[in-house]
């Protein structure tokens, strides 16, 4: 093999084969080239008995440019790659240094870095004690191409690992890194593990805040969270992900197993978010089975959990405008119309918003996130159906009209109605379809029927769809009660009752 030295055993094997086979066949059986076999036959002794050659067998092709051109570049920018330097030499000296010299040049650069190059960072392997450290981090899952209801689902994964046993917890995060996502994921992991490590380590978490005020607020809340569970918080240096290596290295293996599970499943689409959460949870549970024995040892060294969980939300205030919407952290949400004009206390969790009025929970909705094209919106079409029935023409120019469509079939149906019918009829029909979907709980079934009608090139008949999907009012039977005469009760007193 090119680049490797033959051994004494290969030479002995070759000599034995050479007694009965031609030189080419004996060399192949011994794992050496025919050229090496010819040299072996002319040399006396075994390779270990031959003096090692330390001189060049041919002139150095880079001798006249190495010290004058290459070394100054390496000293000025030590991170330059060998291929970059070779391309520079090829530009300065056309047709002099072909690509066939690349391997030779890379050995030159490697040798220079070993002798004169800058010092490199040293990695120190660590030994972990049971219950000593737990690590948290977020990792992107976009490359897995997961879809929910046919729509791409760009999300993160919160990942927690106990360093000693490699026991782990993971949860899907939709909306980026935040204190709520960290607090929810960490508390879920600790309560699932049944205890707390003495130290909790994370990265700088710079993606969890956007300005200095948010950073200060995050720091205070994070310190209170760790104090509640009796853990000491540590962070690795910014940009030094390997310092969080126990969880960083697990990212790759976990994502690879999720990807393989998706391949085994046959497709990457899920009916809803809950189905995908359950799928990811199953992958993590299978990984934890392999570390069950080590986790039982570590479980005995974990700190006891407190009596209750601490807050994993951020509270803000928002007023519901006369449009039936309110804004929280630059995201527009809808609310029931009876809350218009009221100021709500809004608790932001990692996955939802809970709205309180005078201490009572009056509204809860899924938390919306920003997209690359526009600000996020969490609009529920059910909040506007009754108002649109009174003013159907307002649907056409509504600022958030496209957010009212619960599924893609409704949007495509509106496009066809808008082209084929008059503005009044199109708006009235579309509002009627939304009423049927929202008030009668047939959103999914109606979407399938609309897709079928669009495939046939037909427009929906609102009356026919109501007759098919809307529950019919059952007629109450007429019950006639005939009151008996009071004299009938006297028959019960015919016989004297004994005292």
Rosetta blueprint (number, residue, H / E / L):
1 X L
2 X L
3 X L
4 X L
5 X L
6 X L
7 X L
8 X H
9 X H
10 X H
11 X H
12 X H
13 X H
14 X H
15 X H
16 X H
17 X H
18 X H
19 X L
20 X L
21 X L
22 X L
23 X H
24 X H
25 X H
26 X H
27 X H
28 X H
29 X H
30 X H
31 X L
32 X L
33 X L
34 X H
35 X H
36 X H
37 X H
38 X H
39 X H
40 X H
41 X H
42 X H
43 X L
44 X L
45 X L
46 X L
47 X H
48 X H
49 X H
50 X L
51 X L
52 X L
53 X L
54 X L
55 X L
56 X L
57 X L
58 X L
59 X L
60 X L
61 X L
62 X L
63 X H
64 X H
65 X H
66 X H
67 X H
68 X H
69 X H
70 X H
71 X H
72 X H
73 X H
74 X H
75 X H
76 X H
77 X L
78 X L
79 X L
80 X L
81 X L
82 X H
83 X H
84 X H
85 X H
86 X H
87 X H
88 X H
89 X H
90 X H
91 X H
92 X H
93 X L
94 X L
95 X L
96 X L
97 X L
98 X L
99 X H
100 X H
101 X H
102 X H
103 X H
104 X H
105 X H
106 X H
107 X H
108 X H
109 X H
110 X H
111 X H
112 X H
113 X H
114 X H
115 X H
116 X L
117 X L
118 X L
119 X L
120 X L
121 X L
122 X L
123 X L
124 X L
125 X L
126 X L
127 X L
128 X L
129 X L
130 X L
131 X L
132 X L
133 X E
134 X E
135 X E
136 X E
137 X E
138 X E
139 X E
140 X E
141 X L
142 X H
143 X H
144 X H
145 X L
146 X L
147 X E
148 X E
149 X L
150 X L
151 X E
152 X E
153 X L
154 X L
155 X L
156 X E
157 X E
158 X E
159 X E
160 X E
161 X E
162 X E
163 X L
164 X L
165 X L
166 X L
167 X L
168 X E
169 X E
170 X E
171 X E
172 X E
173 X E
174 X L
175 X L
176 X L
177 X L
178 X L
179 X H
180 X H
181 X H
182 X H
183 X H
184 X H
185 X H
186 X H
187 X H
188 X H
189 X H
190 X H
191 X H
192 X H
193 X H
194 X L
195 X L
196 X E
197 X L
198 X L
199 X E
200 X E
201 X E
202 X E
203 X L
204 X L
205 X L
206 X H
207 X H
208 X H
209 X L
210 X L
211 X L
212 X H
213 X H
214 X H
215 X H
216 X H
217 X H
218 X H
219 X H
220 X H
221 X H
222 X H
223 X H
224 X H
225 X H
226 X H
227 X H
228 X H
229 X H
230 X L
231 X L
232 X E
233 X E
234 X E
235 X E
236 X L
237 X L
238 X L
239 X L
240 X L
241 X H
242 X H
243 X H
244 X H
245 X H
246 X H
247 X H
248 X H
249 X H
250 X H
251 X H
252 X H
253 X H
254 X H
255 X H
256 X H
257 X H
258 X H
259 X H
260 X H
261 X H
262 X H
263 X H
264 X H
265 X H
266 X L
267 X L
268 X L
269 X E
270 X E
271 X L
272 X L
273 X H
274 X H
275 X H
276 X H
277 X H
278 X H
279 X H
280 X H
281 X H
282 X H
283 X H
284 X H
285 X H
286 X H
287 X H
288 X H
289 X H
290 X L
291 X L
292 X H
293 X H
294 X H
295 X H
296 X H
297 X H
298 X H
299 X H
300 X L
301 X L
302 X L
303 X E
304 X L
305 X L
306 X L
307 X L
308 X L
309 X L
310 X L
311 X L
312 X L
313 X L
314 X E
315 X E
316 X E
317 X E
318 X E
319 X E
320 X L
321 X L
322 X L
323 X L
324 X L
325 X E
326 X E
327 X E
328 X E
329 X L
330 X L
331 X E
332 X E
333 X E
334 X E
335 X L
336 X L
337 X H
338 X H
339 X H
340 X L
341 X L
342 X L
343 X E
344 X E
345 X E
346 X E
347 X E
348 X E
349 X L
350 X L
351 X L
352 X E
353 X E
354 X E
355 X E
356 X E
357 X E
358 X L
359 X L
360 X E
361 X E
362 X E
363 X E
364 X E
365 X E
366 X E
367 X L
368 X L
369 X L
370 X L
371 X L
372 X L
373 X L
374 X L
375 X L
376 X L
377 X E
378 X E
379 X L
380 X L
381 X H
382 X H
383 X H
384 X L
385 X H
386 X H
387 X H
388 X H
389 X H
390 X H
391 X L
392 X H
393 X H
394 X H
395 X H
396 X L
397 X L
398 X L
399 X L
400 X L
401 X H
402 X H
403 X H
404 X H
405 X L
406 X L
407 X L
408 X H
409 X H
410 X H
411 X H
412 X H
413 X H
414 X H
415 X H
416 X H
417 X H
418 X H
419 X H
420 X H
421 X L
422 X L
423 X H
424 X H
425 X H
426 X H
427 X H
428 X H
429 X H
430 X H
431 X H
432 X H
433 X H
434 X H
435 X H
436 X H
437 X H
438 X H
439 X H
440 X L
441 X L
442 X L
443 X H
444 X H
445 X H
446 X H
447 X H
448 X H
449 X H
450 X H
451 X H
452 X H
453 X H
454 X H
455 X H
456 X H
457 X L
458 X L
459 X L
460 X L
461 X L
462 X H
463 X H
464 X H
465 X H
466 X H
467 X H
468 X H
469 X H
470 X L
471 X L
472 X L
473 X L
474 X L
475 X L
476 X L
477 X L
478 X L
479 X L
480 X L
481 X L
482 X L
483 X L
484 X L
485 X L
486 X H
487 X H
488 X H
489 X H
490 X H
491 X H
492 X H
493 X H
494 X L
495 X L
496 X L
497 X L
498 X L
499 X L
